[in-house]
């Protein structure tokens, strides 16, 4: 919300090109687009960092495999599956 407030003040109070830089006008006009793009880049980098640092948990994998075996036995006992 703070960014929107600052951008709104800057966009509504910029001078009418009298002594101002046209580059500043372009930067102010395109600031919301750059902000959204920056958030997108941050999101992609965060996901990539999380995937790169994901730890393998062999104990959890063994536990899940054991639970799958137990679930299959229970389903066979109840006659829900035949395999």
PDB file of N, CA, C and O in Angstrom, chain B, residues numbered from 101:
ATOM      1  N   UNK B 101       0.817  -1.187   0.000  1.00  0.00           N
ATOM      2  CA  UNK B 101       0.000   0.000   0.000  1.00  0.00           C
ATOM      3  C   UNK B 101       0.867   1.260   0.000  1.00  0.00           C
ATOM      4  O   UNK B 101       0.506   2.274  -0.597  1.00  0.00           O
ATOM      5  N   UNK B 102       1.988   1.184   0.661  1.00  0.00           N
ATOM      6  CA  UNK B 102       2.870   2.344   0.705  1.00  0.00           C
ATOM      7  C   UNK B 102       3.392   2.716  -0.668  1.00  0.00           C
ATOM      8  O   UNK B 102       3.479   3.895  -1.014  1.00  0.00           O
ATOM      9  N   UNK B 103       3.741   1.691  -1.457  1.00  0.00           N
ATOM     10  CA  UNK B 103       4.235   1.951  -2.814  1.00  0.00           C
ATOM     11  C   UNK B 103       3.174   2.650  -3.644  1.00  0.00           C
ATOM     12  O   UNK B 103       3.472   3.597  -4.371  1.00  0.00           O
ATOM     13  N   UNK B 104       1.932   2.185  -3.537  1.00  0.00           N
ATOM     14  CA  UNK B 104       0.845   2.783  -4.316  1.00  0.00           C
ATOM     15  C   UNK B 104       0.639   4.237  -3.921  1.00  0.00           C
ATOM     16  O   UNK B 104       0.409   5.090  -4.778  1.00  0.00           O
ATOM     17  N   UNK B 105       0.719   4.520  -2.629  1.00  0.00           N
ATOM     18  CA  UNK B 105       0.534   5.896  -2.161  1.00  0.00           C
ATOM     19  C   UNK B 105       1.644   6.800  -2.679  1.00  0.00           C
ATOM     20  O   UNK B 105       1.373   7.896  -3.171  1.00  0.00           O
ATOM     21  N   UNK B 106       2.882   6.355  -2.574  1.00  0.00           N
ATOM     22  CA  UNK B 106       4.015   7.167  -3.044  1.00  0.00           C
ATOM     23  C   UNK B 106       3.941   7.352  -4.550  1.00  0.00           C
ATOM     24  O   UNK B 106       4.179   8.450  -5.053  1.00  0.00           O
ATOM     25  N   UNK B 107       3.610   6.276  -5.280  1.00  0.00           N
ATOM     26  CA  UNK B 107       3.517   6.375  -6.732  1.00  0.00           C
ATOM     27  C   UNK B 107       2.389   7.319  -7.148  1.00  0.00           C
ATOM     28  O   UNK B 107       2.544   8.103  -8.084  1.00  0.00           O
ATOM     29  N   UNK B 108       1.264   7.242  -6.455  1.00  0.00           N
ATOM     30  CA  UNK B 108       0.136   8.120  -6.779  1.00  0.00           C
ATOM     31  C   UNK B 108       0.502   9.586  -6.569  1.00  0.00           C
ATOM     32  O   UNK B 108       0.164  10.433  -7.396  1.00  0.00           O
ATOM     33  N   UNK B 109       1.184   9.888  -5.480  1.00  0.00           N
ATOM     34  CA  UNK B 109       1.622  11.267  -5.220  1.00  0.00           C
ATOM     35  C   UNK B 109       2.599  11.715  -6.307  1.00  0.00           C
ATOM     36  O   UNK B 109       2.495  12.831  -6.815  1.00  0.00           O
ATOM     37  N   UNK B 110       3.539  10.852  -6.661  1.00  0.00           N
ATOM     38  CA  UNK B 110       4.524  11.217  -7.691  1.00  0.00           C
ATOM     39  C   UNK B 110       3.860  11.384  -9.052  1.00  0.00           C
ATOM     40  O   UNK B 110       4.240  12.271  -9.817  1.00  0.00           O
ATOM     41  N   UNK B 111       2.882  10.552  -9.362  1.00  0.00           N
ATOM     42  CA  UNK B 111       2.240  10.615 -10.671  1.00  0.00           C
ATOM     43  C   UNK B 111       1.318  11.823 -10.797  1.00  0.00           C
ATOM     44  O   UNK B 111       1.193  12.395 -11.879  1.00  0.00           O
ATOM     45  N   UNK B 112       0.675  12.213  -9.705  1.00  0.00           N
ATOM     46  CA  UNK B 112      -0.277  13.331  -9.782  1.00  0.00           C
ATOM     47  C   UNK B 112       0.380  14.683  -9.569  1.00  0.00           C
ATOM     48  O   UNK B 112      -0.209  15.708  -9.914  1.00  0.00           O
ATOM     49  N   UNK B 113       1.572  14.715  -9.016  1.00  0.00           N
ATOM     50  CA  UNK B 113       2.191  16.006  -8.733  1.00  0.00           C
ATOM     51  C   UNK B 113       3.413  16.311  -9.595  1.00  0.00           C
ATOM     52  O   UNK B 113       4.179  17.218  -9.271  1.00  0.00           O
ATOM     53  N   UNK B 114       3.609  15.577 -10.677  1.00  0.00           N
ATOM     54  CA  UNK B 114       4.768  15.861 -11.520  1.00  0.00           C
ATOM     55  C   UNK B 114       4.492  17.117 -12.357  1.00  0.00           C
ATOM     56  O   UNK B 114       3.363  17.342 -12.792  1.00  0.00           O
ATOM     57  N   UNK B 115       5.520  17.922 -12.575  1.00  0.00           N
ATOM     58  CA  UNK B 115       5.338  19.170 -13.326  1.00  0.00           C
ATOM     59  C   UNK B 115       5.031  18.908 -14.800  1.00  0.00           C
ATOM     60  O   UNK B 115       5.242  17.801 -15.295  1.00  0.00           O
ATOM     61  N   UNK B 116       4.545  19.907 -15.482  1.00  0.00           N
ATOM     62  CA  UNK B 116       4.151  19.789 -16.887  1.00  0.00           C
ATOM     63  C   UNK B 116       5.343  19.965 -17.812  1.00  0.00           C
ATOM     64  O   UNK B 116       5.338  20.857 -18.661  1.00  0.00           O
ATOM     65  N   UNK B 117       6.334  19.154 -17.667  1.00  0.00           N
ATOM     66  CA  UNK B 117       7.527  19.115 -18.522  1.00  0.00           C
ATOM     67  C   UNK B 117       8.281  20.449 -18.559  1.00  0.00           C
ATOM     68  O   UNK B 117       9.062  20.678 -19.482  1.00  0.00           O
ATOM     69  N   UNK B 118       8.071  21.314 -17.598  1.00  0.00           N
ATOM     70  CA  UNK B 118       8.812  22.569 -17.553  1.00  0.00           C
ATOM     71  C   UNK B 118      10.051  22.318 -16.701  1.00  0.00           C
ATOM     72  O   UNK B 118       9.980  22.287 -15.472  1.00  0.00           O
ATOM     73  N   UNK B 119      11.153  22.145 -17.354  1.00  0.00           N
ATOM     74  CA  UNK B 119      12.413  21.909 -16.654  1.00  0.00           C
ATOM     75  C   UNK B 119      12.545  20.512 -16.076  1.00  0.00           C
ATOM     76  O   UNK B 119      13.525  20.236 -15.384  1.00  0.00           O
ATOM     77  N   UNK B 120      11.614  19.632 -16.329  1.00  0.00           N
ATOM     78  CA  UNK B 120      11.716  18.276 -15.790  1.00  0.00           C
ATOM     79  C   UNK B 120      12.353  17.349 -16.819  1.00  0.00           C
ATOM     80  O   UNK B 120      12.413  17.664 -18.008  1.00  0.00           O
ATOM     81  N   UNK B 121      12.810  16.242 -16.356  1.00  0.00           N
ATOM     82  CA  UNK B 121      13.429  15.264 -17.233  1.00  0.00           C
ATOM     83  C   UNK B 121      12.369  14.314 -17.782  1.00  0.00           C
ATOM     84  O   UNK B 121      11.580  13.765 -17.014  1.00  0.00           O
ATOM     85  N   UNK B 122      12.340  14.116 -19.084  1.00  0.00           N
ATOM     86  CA  UNK B 122      11.376  13.160 -19.645  1.00  0.00           C
ATOM     87  C   UNK B 122      11.606  11.737 -19.117  1.00  0.00           C
ATOM     88  O   UNK B 122      10.666  10.950 -19.011  1.00  0.00           O
ATOM     89  N   UNK B 123      12.863  11.418 -18.787  1.00  0.00           N
ATOM     90  CA  UNK B 123      13.162  10.093 -18.251  1.00  0.00           C
ATOM     91  C   UNK B 123      12.459   9.889 -16.919  1.00  0.00           C
ATOM     92  O   UNK B 123      11.960   8.798 -16.644  1.00  0.00           O
ATOM     93  N   UNK B 124      12.414  10.926 -16.088  1.00  0.00           N
ATOM     94  CA  UNK B 124      11.728  10.815 -14.801  1.00  0.00           C
ATOM     95  C   UNK B 124      10.243  10.545 -15.000  1.00  0.00           C
ATOM     96  O   UNK B 124       9.645   9.768 -14.256  1.00  0.00           O
ATOM     97  N   UNK B 125       9.647  11.184 -16.001  1.00  0.00           N
ATOM     98  CA  UNK B 125       8.232  10.940 -16.281  1.00  0.00           C
ATOM     99  C   UNK B 125       7.998   9.486 -16.691  1.00  0.00           C
ATOM    100  O   UNK B 125       7.031   8.857 -16.261  1.00  0.00           O
ATOM    101  N   UNK B 126       8.889   8.964 -17.522  1.00  0.00           N
ATOM    102  CA  UNK B 126       8.755   7.575 -17.960  1.00  0.00           C
ATOM    103  C   UNK B 126       8.918   6.632 -16.773  1.00  0.00           C
ATOM    104  O   UNK B 126       8.158   5.674 -16.629  1.00  0.00           O
ATOM    105  N   UNK B 127       9.907   6.900 -15.924  1.00  0.00           N
ATOM    106  CA  UNK B 127      10.127   6.046 -14.758  1.00  0.00           C
ATOM    107  C   UNK B 127       8.921   6.054 -13.829  1.00  0.00           C
ATOM    108  O   UNK B 127       8.523   5.009 -13.315  1.00  0.00           O
ATOM    109  N   UNK B 128       8.342   7.223 -13.612  1.00  0.00           N
ATOM    110  CA  UNK B 128       7.172   7.318 -12.740  1.00  0.00           C
ATOM    111  C   UNK B 128       5.985   6.598 -13.365  1.00  0.00           C
ATOM    112  O   UNK B 128       5.256   5.887 -12.674  1.00  0.00           O
ATOM    113  N   UNK B 129       5.785   6.778 -14.670  1.00  0.00           N
ATOM    114  CA  UNK B 129       4.651   6.147 -15.328  1.00  0.00           C
ATOM    115  C   UNK B 129       4.747   4.618 -15.337  1.00  0.00           C
ATOM    116  O   UNK B 129       3.732   3.932 -15.211  1.00  0.00           O
ATOM    117  N   UNK B 130       5.948   4.090 -15.484  1.00  0.00           N
ATOM    118  CA  UNK B 130       6.134   2.645 -15.585  1.00  0.00           C
ATOM    119  C   UNK B 130       6.507   1.976 -14.257  1.00  0.00           C
ATOM    120  O   UNK B 130       6.775   0.775 -14.238  1.00  0.00           O
ATOM    121  N   UNK B 131       6.531   2.709 -13.168  1.00  0.00           N
ATOM    122  CA  UNK B 131       6.926   2.140 -11.874  1.00  0.00           C
ATOM    123  C   UNK B 131       6.059   0.955 -11.445  1.00  0.00           C
ATOM    124  O   UNK B 131       6.607  -0.025 -10.941  1.00  0.00           O
ATOM    125  N   UNK B 132       4.736   0.994 -11.620  1.00  0.00           N
ATOM    126  CA  UNK B 132       3.945  -0.188 -11.221  1.00  0.00           C
ATOM    127  C   UNK B 132       4.300  -1.441 -12.024  1.00  0.00           C
ATOM    128  O   UNK B 132       4.301  -2.548 -11.487  1.00  0.00           O
ATOM    129  N   UNK B 133       4.595  -1.264 -13.291  1.00  0.00           N
ATOM    130  CA  UNK B 133       4.970  -2.415 -14.114  1.00  0.00           C
ATOM    131  C   UNK B 133       6.289  -3.006 -13.620  1.00  0.00           C
ATOM    132  O   UNK B 133       6.428  -4.224 -13.513  1.00  0.00           O
ATOM    133  N   UNK B 134       7.246  -2.144 -13.324  1.00  0.00           N
ATOM    134  CA  UNK B 134       8.537  -2.613 -12.817  1.00  0.00           C
ATOM    135  C   UNK B 134       8.378  -3.274 -11.449  1.00  0.00           C
ATOM    136  O   UNK B 134       9.066  -4.250 -11.152  1.00  0.00           O
ATOM    137  N   UNK B 135       7.483  -2.755 -10.623  1.00  0.00           N
ATOM    138  CA  UNK B 135       7.256  -3.357  -9.309  1.00  0.00           C
ATOM    139  C   UNK B 135       6.685  -4.763  -9.439  1.00  0.00           C
ATOM    140  O   UNK B 135       7.122  -5.675  -8.737  1.00  0.00           O
ATOM    141  N   UNK B 136       5.720  -4.946 -10.325  1.00  0.00           N
ATOM    142  CA  UNK B 136       5.138  -6.277 -10.541  1.00  0.00           C
ATOM    143  C   UNK B 136       6.188  -7.216 -11.127  1.00  0.00           C
ATOM    144  O   UNK B 136       6.268  -8.377 -10.725  1.00  0.00           O
ATOM    145  N   UNK B 137       6.986  -6.734 -12.060  1.00  0.00           N
ATOM    146  CA  UNK B 137       8.048  -7.558 -12.643  1.00  0.00           C
ATOM    147  C   UNK B 137       9.069  -7.966 -11.583  1.00  0.00           C
ATOM    148  O   UNK B 137       9.534  -9.106 -11.568  1.00  0.00           O
ATOM    149  N   UNK B 138       9.413  -7.040 -10.706  1.00  0.00           N
ATOM    150  CA  UNK B 138      10.372  -7.358  -9.640  1.00  0.00           C
ATOM    151  C   UNK B 138       9.804  -8.408  -8.689  1.00  0.00           C
ATOM    152  O   UNK B 138      10.530  -9.303  -8.255  1.00  0.00           O
ATOM    153  N   UNK B 139       8.529  -8.310  -8.365  1.00  0.00           N
ATOM    154  CA  UNK B 139       7.914  -9.326  -7.506  1.00  0.00           C
ATOM    155  C   UNK B 139       7.895 -10.689  -8.195  1.00  0.00           C
ATOM    156  O   UNK B 139       8.093 -11.717  -7.547  1.00  0.00           O
ATOM    157  N   UNK B 140       7.659 -10.698  -9.501  1.00  0.00           N
ATOM    158  CA  UNK B 140       7.691 -11.952 -10.249  1.00  0.00           C
ATOM    159  C   UNK B 140       9.071 -12.583 -10.247  1.00  0.00           C
ATOM    160  O   UNK B 140       9.204 -13.792 -10.055  1.00  0.00           O
ATOM    161  N   UNK B 141      10.089 -11.778 -10.457  1.00  0.00           N
ATOM    162  CA  UNK B 141      11.470 -12.284 -10.430  1.00  0.00           C
ATOM    163  C   UNK B 141      11.806 -12.812  -9.044  1.00  0.00           C
ATOM    164  O   UNK B 141      12.431 -13.864  -8.913  1.00  0.00           O
ATOM    165  N   UNK B 142      11.394 -12.084  -8.007  1.00  0.00           N
ATOM    166  CA  UNK B 142      11.632 -12.536  -6.634  1.00  0.00           C
ATOM    167  C   UNK B 142      10.954 -13.882  -6.383  1.00  0.00           C
ATOM    168  O   UNK B 142      11.544 -14.767  -5.763  1.00  0.00           O
ATOM    169  N   UNK B 143       9.728 -14.042  -6.858  1.00  0.00           N
ATOM    170  CA  UNK B 143       9.008 -15.299  -6.660  1.00  0.00           C
ATOM    171  C   UNK B 143       9.719 -16.451  -7.358  1.00  0.00           C
ATOM    172  O   UNK B 143       9.878 -17.524  -6.777  1.00  0.00           O
ATOM    173  N   UNK B 144      10.147 -16.238  -8.594  1.00  0.00           N
ATOM    174  CA  UNK B 144      10.831 -17.294  -9.343  1.00  0.00           C
ATOM    175  C   UNK B 144      12.148 -17.662  -8.668  1.00  0.00           C
ATOM    176  O   UNK B 144      12.472 -18.843  -8.543  1.00  0.00           O
ATOM    177  N   UNK B 145      12.902 -16.668  -8.239  1.00  0.00           N
ATOM    178  CA  UNK B 145      14.187 -16.935  -7.574  1.00  0.00           C
ATOM    179  C   UNK B 145      13.959 -17.660  -6.251  1.00  0.00           C
ATOM    180  O   UNK B 145      14.724 -18.558  -5.902  1.00  0.00           O
ATOM    181  N   UNK B 146      12.927 -17.286  -5.517  1.00  0.00           N
ATOM    182  CA  UNK B 146      12.631 -17.957  -4.246  1.00  0.00           C
ATOM    183  C   UNK B 146      12.291 -19.426  -4.458  1.00  0.00           C
ATOM    184  O   UNK B 146      12.764 -20.288  -3.717  1.00  0.00           O
ATOM    185  N   UNK B 147      11.481 -19.714  -5.458  1.00  0.00           N
ATOM    186  CA  UNK B 147      11.133 -21.107  -5.745  1.00  0.00           C
ATOM    187  C   UNK B 147      12.364 -21.879  -6.193  1.00  0.00           C
ATOM    188  O   UNK B 147      12.580 -23.007  -5.749  1.00  0.00           O
ATOM    189  N   UNK B 148      13.166 -21.294  -7.057  1.00  0.00           N
ATOM    190  CA  UNK B 148      14.378 -21.973  -7.521  1.00  0.00           C
ATOM    191  C   UNK B 148      15.338 -22.247  -6.362  1.00  0.00           C
ATOM    192  O   UNK B 148      15.942 -23.318  -6.300  1.00  0.00           O
ATOM    193  N   UNK B 149      15.481 -21.302  -5.457  1.00  0.00           N
ATOM    194  CA  UNK B 149      16.357 -21.490  -4.296  1.00  0.00           C
ATOM    195  C   UNK B 149      15.824 -22.610  -3.409  1.00  0.00           C
ATOM    196  O   UNK B 149      16.590 -23.442  -2.925  1.00  0.00           O
ATOM    197  N   UNK B 150      14.513 -22.629  -3.198  1.00  0.00           N
ATOM    198  CA  UNK B 150      13.916 -23.675  -2.383  1.00  0.00           C
ATOM    199  C   UNK B 150      14.086 -25.057  -2.995  1.00  0.00           C
ATOM    200  O   UNK B 150      14.351 -26.023  -2.279  1.00  0.00           O
ATOM    201  N   UNK B 151      13.938 -25.164  -4.306  1.00  0.00           N
ATOM    202  CA  UNK B 151      14.113 -26.452  -4.984  1.00  0.00           C
ATOM    203  C   UNK B 151      15.580 -26.880  -4.931  1.00  0.00           C
ATOM    204  O   UNK B 151      15.877 -28.058  -4.737  1.00  0.00           O
ATOM    205  N   UNK B 152      16.488 -25.929  -5.101  1.00  0.00           N
ATOM    206  CA  UNK B 152      17.916 -26.262  -5.092  1.00  0.00           C
ATOM    207  C   UNK B 152      18.377 -26.731  -3.712  1.00  0.00           C
ATOM    208  O   UNK B 152      19.292 -27.548  -3.608  1.00  0.00           O
ATOM    209  N   UNK B 153      17.757 -26.227  -2.670  1.00  0.00           N
ATOM    210  CA  UNK B 153      18.168 -26.580  -1.302  1.00  0.00           C
ATOM    211  C   UNK B 153      17.251 -27.597  -0.639  1.00  0.00           C
ATOM    212  O   UNK B 153      17.325 -27.790   0.575  1.00  0.00           O
ATOM    213  N   UNK B 154      16.389 -28.250  -1.410  1.00  0.00           N
ATOM    214  CA  UNK B 154      15.477 -29.240  -0.862  1.00  0.00           C
ATOM    215  C   UNK B 154      16.281 -30.439  -0.394  1.00  0.00           C
ATOM    216  O   UNK B 154      17.114 -30.965  -1.132  1.00  0.00           O
ATOM    217  N   UNK B 155      16.030 -30.863   0.824  1.00  0.00           N
ATOM    218  CA  UNK B 155      16.798 -31.971   1.395  1.00  0.00           C
ATOM    219  C   UNK B 155      16.070 -33.289   1.184  1.00  0.00           C
ATOM    220  O   UNK B 155      14.844 -33.364   1.259  1.00  0.00           O
ATOM    221  N   UNK B 156      16.841 -34.306   0.925  1.00  0.00           N
ATOM    222  CA  UNK B 156      16.302 -35.644   0.763  1.00  0.00           C
ATOM    223  C   UNK B 156      16.126 -36.255   2.150  1.00  0.00           C
ATOM    224  O   UNK B 156      16.998 -36.113   3.008  1.00  0.00           O
ATOM    225  N   UNK B 157      15.020 -36.923   2.367  1.00  0.00           N
ATOM    226  CA  UNK B 157      14.724 -37.520   3.669  1.00  0.00           C
ATOM    227  C   UNK B 157      14.500 -39.020   3.490  1.00  0.00           C
ATOM    228  O   UNK B 157      13.361 -39.454   3.314  1.00  0.00           O
ATOM    229  N   UNK B 158      15.565 -39.812   3.532  1.00  0.00           N
ATOM    230  CA  UNK B 158      15.394 -41.251   3.315  1.00  0.00           C
ATOM    231  C   UNK B 158      14.554 -41.911   4.412  1.00  0.00           C
ATOM    232  O   UNK B 158      13.848 -42.882   4.139  1.00  0.00           O
ATOM    233  N   UNK B 159      14.619 -41.406   5.636  1.00  0.00           N
ATOM    234  CA  UNK B 159      13.816 -41.978   6.719  1.00  0.00           C
ATOM    235  C   UNK B 159      12.329 -41.781   6.441  1.00  0.00           C
ATOM    236  O   UNK B 159      11.527 -42.689   6.659  1.00  0.00           O
ATOM    237  N   UNK B 160      11.968 -40.608   5.965  1.00  0.00           N
ATOM    238  CA  UNK B 160      10.565 -40.330   5.646  1.00  0.00           C
ATOM    239  C   UNK B 160      10.101 -41.189   4.478  1.00  0.00           C
ATOM    240  O   UNK B 160       8.961 -41.654   4.466  1.00  0.00           O
ATOM    241  N   UNK B 161      10.971 -41.404   3.499  1.00  0.00           N
ATOM    242  CA  UNK B 161      10.609 -42.244   2.358  1.00  0.00           C
ATOM    243  C   UNK B 161      10.340 -43.678   2.809  1.00  0.00           C
ATOM    244  O   UNK B 161       9.381 -44.300   2.352  1.00  0.00           O
ATOM    245  N   UNK B 162      11.175 -44.205   3.699  1.00  0.00           N
ATOM    246  CA  UNK B 162      10.968 -45.562   4.213  1.00  0.00           C
ATOM    247  C   UNK B 162       9.666 -45.643   5.005  1.00  0.00           C
ATOM    248  O   UNK B 162       8.935 -46.629   4.911  1.00  0.00           O
ATOM    249  N   UNK B 163       9.384 -44.615   5.775  1.00  0.00           N
ATOM    250  CA  UNK B 163       8.150 -44.594   6.562  1.00  0.00           C
ATOM    251  C   UNK B 163       6.918 -44.576   5.660  1.00  0.00           C
ATOM    252  O   UNK B 163       5.935 -45.264   5.936  1.00  0.00           O
ATOM    253  N   UNK B 164       6.968 -43.802   4.599  1.00  0.00           N
ATOM    254  CA  UNK B 164       5.837 -43.743   3.668  1.00  0.00           C
ATOM    255  C   UNK B 164       5.675 -45.080   2.943  1.00  0.00           C
ATOM    256  O   UNK B 164       4.551 -45.543   2.749  1.00  0.00           O
ATOM    257  N   UNK B 165       6.777 -45.697   2.544  1.00  0.00           N
ATOM    258  CA  UNK B 165       6.695 -47.006   1.894  1.00  0.00           C
ATOM    259  C   UNK B 165       6.057 -48.034   2.828  1.00  0.00           C
ATOM    260  O   UNK B 165       5.243 -48.846   2.389  1.00  0.00           O
ATOM    261  N   UNK B 166       6.416 -48.007   4.101  1.00  0.00           N
ATOM    262  CA  UNK B 166       5.835 -48.927   5.080  1.00  0.00           C
ATOM    263  C   UNK B 166       4.346 -48.662   5.241  1.00  0.00           C
ATOM    264  O   UNK B 166       3.561 -49.604   5.353  1.00  0.00           O
ATOM    265  N   UNK B 167       3.945 -47.394   5.256  1.00  0.00           N
ATOM    266  CA  UNK B 167       2.531 -47.057   5.374  1.00  0.00           C
ATOM    267  C   UNK B 167       1.741 -47.512   4.150  1.00  0.00           C
ATOM    268  O   UNK B 167       0.594 -47.940   4.276  1.00  0.00           O
ATOM    269  N   UNK B 168       2.350 -47.422   2.967  1.00  0.00           N
ATOM    270  CA  UNK B 168       1.687 -47.894   1.742  1.00  0.00           C
ATOM    271  C   UNK B 168       1.488 -49.411   1.817  1.00  0.00           C
ATOM    272  O   UNK B 168       0.420 -49.911   1.462  1.00  0.00           O
ATOM    273  N   UNK B 169       2.493 -50.134   2.270  1.00  0.00           N
ATOM    274  CA  UNK B 169       2.380 -51.586   2.406  1.00  0.00           C
ATOM    275  C   UNK B 169       1.275 -51.942   3.390  1.00  0.00           C
ATOM    276  O   UNK B 169       0.472 -52.837   3.127  1.00  0.00           O
ATOM    277  N   UNK B 170       1.231 -51.248   4.519  1.00  0.00           N
ATOM    278  CA  UNK B 170       0.188 -51.507   5.517  1.00  0.00           C
ATOM    279  C   UNK B 170      -1.201 -51.173   4.970  1.00  0.00           C
ATOM    280  O   UNK B 170      -2.163 -51.896   5.230  1.00  0.00           O
ATOM    281  N   UNK B 171      -1.304 -50.085   4.218  1.00  0.00           N
ATOM    282  CA  UNK B 171      -2.599 -49.697   3.646  1.00  0.00           C
ATOM    283  C   UNK B 171      -3.066 -50.736   2.632  1.00  0.00           C
ATOM    284  O   UNK B 171      -4.253 -51.058   2.589  1.00  0.00           O
ATOM    285  N   UNK B 172      -2.160 -51.262   1.820  1.00  0.00           N
ATOM    286  CA  UNK B 172      -2.533 -52.296   0.844  1.00  0.00           C
ATOM    287  C   UNK B 172      -3.009 -53.565   1.538  1.00  0.00           C
ATOM    288  O   UNK B 172      -3.986 -54.185   1.117  1.00  0.00           O
ATOM    289  N   UNK B 173      -2.306 -53.949   2.614  1.00  0.00           N
ATOM    290  CA  UNK B 173      -2.727 -55.135   3.371  1.00  0.00           C
ATOM    291  C   UNK B 173      -4.127 -54.927   3.937  1.00  0.00           C
ATOM    292  O   UNK B 173      -4.960 -55.831   3.879  1.00  0.00           O
ATOM    293  N   UNK B 174      -4.385 -53.761   4.475  1.00  0.00           N
ATOM    294  CA  UNK B 174      -5.697 -53.466   5.053  1.00  0.00           C
ATOM    295  C   UNK B 174      -6.785 -53.458   3.972  1.00  0.00           C
ATOM    296  O   UNK B 174      -7.886 -53.958   4.203  1.00  0.00           O
ATOM    297  N   UNK B 175      -6.489 -52.899   2.808  1.00  0.00           N
ATOM    298  CA  UNK B 175      -7.465 -52.874   1.721  1.00  0.00           C
ATOM    299  C   UNK B 175      -7.745 -54.297   1.207  1.00  0.00           C
ATOM    300  O   UNK B 175      -8.884 -54.616   0.868  1.00  0.00           O
ATOM    301  N   UNK B 176      -6.718 -55.145   1.150  1.00  0.00           N
ATOM    302  CA  UNK B 176      -6.922 -56.537   0.753  1.00  0.00           C
ATOM    303  C   UNK B 176      -7.768 -57.265   1.789  1.00  0.00           C
ATOM    304  O   UNK B 176      -8.655 -58.044   1.441  1.00  0.00           O
ATOM    305  N   UNK B 177      -7.490 -57.008   3.056  1.00  0.00           N
ATOM    306  CA  UNK B 177      -8.238 -57.676   4.129  1.00  0.00           C
ATOM    307  C   UNK B 177      -9.713 -57.310   4.071  1.00  0.00           C
ATOM    308  O   UNK B 177     -10.574 -58.149   4.341  1.00  0.00           O
ATOM    309  N   UNK B 178     -10.008 -56.074   3.723  1.00  0.00           N
ATOM    310  CA  UNK B 178     -11.402 -55.626   3.642  1.00  0.00           C
ATOM    311  C   UNK B 178     -12.051 -55.978   2.303  1.00  0.00           C
ATOM    312  O   UNK B 178     -13.252 -55.775   2.124  1.00  0.00           O
ATOM    313  N   UNK B 179     -11.270 -56.500   1.374  1.00  0.00           N
ATOM    314  CA  UNK B 179     -11.825 -56.920   0.088  1.00  0.00           C
ATOM    315  C   UNK B 179     -12.040 -55.765  -0.872  1.00  0.00           C
ATOM    316  O   UNK B 179     -12.814 -55.894  -1.820  1.00  0.00           O
ATOM    317  N   UNK B 180     -11.384 -54.652  -0.652  1.00  0.00           N
ATOM    318  CA  UNK B 180     -11.563 -53.507  -1.528  1.00  0.00           C
ATOM    319  C   UNK B 180     -10.701 -53.641  -2.783  1.00  0.00           C
ATOM    320  O   UNK B 180     -11.113 -53.233  -3.869  1.00  0.00           O
ATOM    321  N   UNK B 181      -9.508 -54.211  -2.631  1.00  0.00           N
ATOM    322  CA  UNK B 181      -8.665 -54.467  -3.787  1.00  0.00           C
ATOM    323  C   UNK B 181      -8.330 -55.944  -3.800  1.00  0.00           C
ATOM    324  O   UNK B 181      -8.364 -56.608  -2.765  1.00  0.00           O
ATOM    325  N   UNK B 182      -8.004 -56.456  -4.985  1.00  0.00           N
ATOM    326  CA  UNK B 182      -7.690 -57.884  -5.086  1.00  0.00           C
ATOM    327  C   UNK B 182      -6.214 -58.127  -5.368  1.00  0.00           C
ATOM    328  O   UNK B 182      -5.753 -59.265  -5.284  1.00  0.00           O
ATOM    329  N   UNK B 183      -5.478 -57.097  -5.696  1.00  0.00           N
ATOM    330  CA  UNK B 183      -4.073 -57.263  -6.051  1.00  0.00           C
ATOM    331  C   UNK B 183      -3.184 -57.014  -4.880  1.00  0.00           C
ATOM    332  O   UNK B 183      -1.963 -57.111  -5.001  1.00  0.00           O
TER     333      UNK B 183
END
